[in-house]
Amino acid sequence: MKRFALFAALAALIALPAWGQTIKVPAPAPDQKKTEPEKIKPMPRHLTERSRLDARECLNYKSNEQIIVCAEKFL
């Protein structure tokens, strides 16, 4: 029994420096794709002669329905 206790204490003393060591893992390299978000390109819009005009004249109407009907002509 004394031999077993002596062997266990000796093994613990030998392993003590190994328990204090830490494993150093290198940090992962940052990916170029993750750092820069993808930009969404706006869709090209084909403007007509009417859509180039200003729809502010529609604001002269009193009801919202009349304004919406008038503004739809400019889309």
ABEGO torsion letter per residue (X at the ends): XAAAAAAAAAAAAAAAAAAABBBBBBBBBBBAAAABBBBBBBBBBBBBAAAABBAAAAAABABAAAAAAAAAAAX
